[in-house]
């Protein structure tokens, strides 16, 4: 079975696009997760380093969510290197495979597709949660995805809307205020592949 996992920022934008009445495509919805403790092993507030720079707040928050010494060591200097992310990614892929889940793709925004045959959907989601934490993907990986996708930390809504304008999915007359107001609309069909391309990689870097 093929499943799709999407990061929270992407889901938020998907609902906004739906509210603007854009065409939709379907995607799998993960089943409810078994109860697991994702807080065990987190550092005390007093042990969180003082980060500096434009990403300091994000590093502090992700450090607070770490559950392993390895992830904390990677984040402690306020930098996520390509080598560190490669190590996290390899650990994630290996962890999932050992538990019956094959990760088919990981995109620039951190969303991924994974498949499984010998376990249930609930079990597969449980595996993904555990492996994301154990590998450091849920913290180190999260920062890597954010920094690769929007390195200049531009306004997320403006970044995506600019891409939608550029590829002709949204009319040039749609303003940022209209785009943001669309989030309040209760209609929630999912966006098309072209729209998802802007959501996942608004700068077209990958």
N, C-alpha and C positions, 0 to 999 in steps of 0.2 A: 504494500500500500504506500502511495506517495502522499506526503503531508507537507504543508508549508508553514513556516514560522516567521512571524513578522515583528519587527521591533516596535515599541510603543509610539515613538514619534511618527513613524510611517503610518500606523493605524489612524492616528489623529488626522493626518493630512488626507487619508483615504476618505474619511467621513466628510471632510470639507468639500472634496471634489464631488462626492455623491450629492451633497446639498446644492451644488451648482447645476445639477441636472445633467451631468456628463454621462456618456455611455459606460456600461459596467461589464466586468467579466467576473466569473466565479473563482473562488479559491477555497481550499479546504479549511475548516474551522477545527482547531484542536479540541479534543474532548476535555472535560473537567479533569484537573490533575489530582492524583492521589496526595494525601496530606504528607508533606515532608517539611522538615525544619531547615530553612535556608538562612537562619540567623546564627547557627552554631559556628563558633570559631571566629566571629567578627571581632575586630580590635576595640579596645576601650577608647573613648573619645580622647583621653589624655595621650594616647599612643599614636594619634594621627599626626603626621608631619605638617609643618607649616609650608604649604606650597606657595609659589609665586608665579606671576605671569598671567596672561589672559585666560588660561585654562585652569587656574588654581582652584577655583570653586568646584569644577568638575572632577579634578583629581582628588580633591578632599572627599567628595561624595562617593566616588567609586572606591577609594581606599577604605572608607567606612564600611562598604558592603563586601569587602574581601573576606574570604573564609580560609585562605591558605597563606602560609609564609612566603611561598613562591610568588604569588600575585602581589603581595605587599612589597616584596623586594623589587619587583619590576616597576612598580608605581612610585616607589619612595623618592626617586630622583626627579620626578615631575616630567618624565619623558617616556614615551613608548616607541621603541625602535622597531625597525622592520624585522630585525632578528628576533626580538622578543615576541612580536605578533606571530611570526612564523612558528615559533616554539609553541605558543598558545594554540594556534590553529591545528598543528600536528597532534598535540595532546588531545584536543577536542575530537578530532576525527578518529583517533585511536580508541579513546574512551568509549565513544558511541559504538564503533564497530565491534568492540569486545562485548557489548551488551545487546547486540542484535539490531542496531540501527545504522544505516548507511546514509551519511550526509552527501547528497548529490551536488549541492551548490551552496556557496556562501557569497553573497553579493556585497557591494561596497558599503551598503547601509547596514549590514549585519543580518539582513533577512536571509533565510535559507530554506532549502527543500531537503527533506529526508525521507527515506523509505524503510520499511520493515516488513517482515513476513512471518516470523515465528513468535511475535509478541503482539499484545493488543495496543490500540491507540493510546489508552491511558498509560500503559507501561512505557511506550515509546516517548511520550511527553515527559514522564518521570525521568527516563534515561537522559533526555536532553537537558532538563533542569539540573540534574546532578552533574552531568559532564560539563556543562557550561560553567558551573561553580568550581568544580575540581580543576578544570584546565585553566581557569582565569578568563575565559571568554566573556563571562557576564560582567567583568569589571575592566580588565586590561583590554580585552577585545572591544568592549563598548567604546572606550576612549579612542581606540584606533579607528573604529568605523566613523565616529563623529569627526575626528580630526582629518581623516582622508576625504570625507564627503563634503565638509564645509570648513576648510582650514582657516578661512578669514573670519569665521563666526558671524557671518551675515545673518540678517533676519530670515528665519526659516520660511515664513510665508512668502516674503518677497522673492527669495531665491527660487522657490518652486514655481510661483506664478510667472516669473520671468521666463523660466524654461517652457512653461505651458504656452505662453505667448509666442516664444521663439519657434516652436514646432507647429504652431497653428491649431492646437487643441482647444485653447480658450480664446475667445474673441479679444482683440486688442482693447476693446472698450471696457472689459471687466477690470475694475479697480481693485486695489488691495483691500479696501474696506468691504467691497462686495464679496470678495473671496473669503475674508474672515467671517463676515456675517453669515455666509453659507453654512458654517459649522452648526448653526442653531436649527437648521432644517431637519425635521425628523426622518426624511427619506434617506435611506442609506444603501443604495446599490453600490457595488464596488467598482473601482475605475478600470478603464481599458489598459491594455499593455503599453500603449504610448504614454498614457498618463502615469502609469507606474514607473516608467523609465525616468520621468522627471522627478518623481517622488524619491526614488532610490538613488539617483545620480544626477541632480539638477545641473551640475556643471559639465556633464558628459565626459567625465575623466576616464571612465573605464569602458 
